[in-house]
Amino acid sequence: MSAISFSDMNGSKFLILLIGNYFLTLLIIGLIAGSISLLSKPRPLRTSTVAEAFFSHYMLFPIGISNLINFVFHVFFGDTAAKFIGWDNSPFQAEVGFASLGVGIPGVIAFKASLPFRFAALIPPAVFSLGAAGGHIYQMIAAHNFSPGNVGLVLPSDILIPVIGFIFLWLSYKHPKSEAANQKSR
């Protein structure tokens, strides 16, 4: 499969790019949703309000929903998932899928949860993604696997998404919501 360039991309190829890279797509959707949620907040915006908006939507979309999609993809469409990654299907497809389910459910709950819960819900997908990035690089070098699901947008997403999560986590800890801010936002 050749790389898709934006110059020759028609609607169906663009849709395939978005769906085939749903982790990155859902990161973008989460950033857009966080931005939209800030439109109704009182001005001037506090750093804590902005951090809360982006971190909560980050937990919902690129962590929660994307891992639930990953569950469906690996458990019910294992052959397709393996082919996209450049691997043969194996029983590990279902195991990856159920691990994703275990990450996705807390991700969705973390949308409205406390900061300590979000921190705990962020660690497993971040470790998995960074480890997967290392695995993709290894497969690229050792097995010459340049499949789109191994080194396309998947590889930079496996690095970028956890880094963004840790930035939102840091901002949330550095600028916690005060009790007065909590009362105003209700």
N, C-alpha and C positions, 0 to 999 in steps of 0.2 A: 504494500500500500504506500503510495507516495504522499509526501507532505502536501497539505492544502494551503495554497497561497491566497491572500485576500484579493488579489487581482483577478483570479479566475473563479472566485467562489460565488456560486449561485445560492439561492435560498435553501435548497435541500442540503448542500454541502455545509453551509453555515449551521443549519440545524443539527447535522451529524456532529460537527465540531463541538457545539454546545452540549449535546447529550453525551457524547463520548468523553467529555472532560467535565462531567457534572460536578466534581469537587470544586474546580475553579469557577464554573458557572454559578454554583451556589454561594461561593465566597463573594462574587460580584453582586448577586441578589441580596445577600446579607448586608453588604456595604450600602447598597441602594435603600434597602428597608430601614437600616439604621439612620440614614440621612433623612428619609421621609419622616421617620418618627420624631426627629428633632424640629420639624416645621411647626409642630403644635406646642413646643416648649417655650416657657417665658424667656424673654431676652433681658439682659445678655445671657448667653449660654454659659454655664459653669463647665469647667473641665470634667468634673465628676458626672455631669449630665451627659456630656458627649461620650465619655468613656463607657458609661452604663448603656447608652443606646447602641453603640457599636459592639461592645462585648456581648450583650444579650442576643443581638441578632447574629453575631458570629457563632455563638453556641447553638442557636436554633438552626441556621442554614448550613454552613460548611461542616459543622460537627454533627448535629442531630439528623437533619433530613438527608444529608449526603450519605451518612453511614447507614441509614435505613434503606436508601436506594442501593447502596453497596451490598447490603444483606440480600435484597431481592435479586440483584444482578448475579451474585456468586452462588446463591442457593438454587434459584429457579432457572437461571440462564448460564450455568457453569461452563458449558461448551463455548458459548459466545464470549464470556469473560476471559477464559483461558486463551482463546484465539486472539483476542484483542491485545492481551499482554505478550503474546508470542510463546505461550507455553502449551503443553498438553494438559488436558483436563485430568483432574485427580480428585480423590476424596478430600484433599485439603481445601478445595474450592468451598465446600459446605462449611468447613471449619472457619475459614476467613469470613464467610458470610455471617455465621453466628457470632463471631467476635465483633463484627460490625454492628450487629443487632445490639449487643451488649454495650457498645459505645454510643450508638444512635439514641437509644432510649434516655440515658442520662443527659445527652446533649439537648434533647427536646425539653426535658424537665429543667435543665439549667437556664433556659430562656428566662424564667421568672424566679430562679432560685437565688440563694445567698452567694456571696463572693467565695467563701470557702468551698461550697458545693461546686461552683464553676471551676475553681482551681483543680479540685479532685477529678472533675469530668474532663478537663482539658489534658491532663497528663497521658492517659492511655492513647488517645488518637495522635497526640504529638509524638510520642515515642514510636508508635507504629509507623507514622508517616515518615519520620526521619530515618527509621530503620529500613523502610521500603525504599527510600531514596538511595540509601547505600546499596541495597540489593539490586536496584535498577542499574546503578553505575557498574556494579560487579558484573551483572548479566551483559551489559553493553560491552565491557572489556573482555570478559572471559568467553562468552558465548556469541559475541557479535550480534546481540539481540537489539535491533533498532526498531522494533515494532512500536507503533504510536502509543500503545498502552504500557510500554516500558520506558521510552525516552522522549515521547512527544511532550505535550503539555503536562503529562502526569508527573514527570521527574521534577520540573521546577515547582509544580503545585505541592508536591510532597515536602518541599523545603519551605516554600513561601507561606503556606497556610499555617503551619505551626509557629513560625516566626511572628506572623501577624497576631496569632492568638496570644503569644507571650507578651507582645507589645500591649495588647488590650488588657491583659491581666496586670501588667506592671502599672499601666495608667490607672486602672481601677483601684489598686492598692495604694498608689501614690496620692490619688485624689478620691478618697472614699466619700460616699454620699453622707452628708450630715443628717441628723434627725430632723432639722428644720427643712432641709431640702426634700426629705421624704414626705413631710407633711404638705409642702407646697405642690408636689407632683401628684397628689391624690385628688 
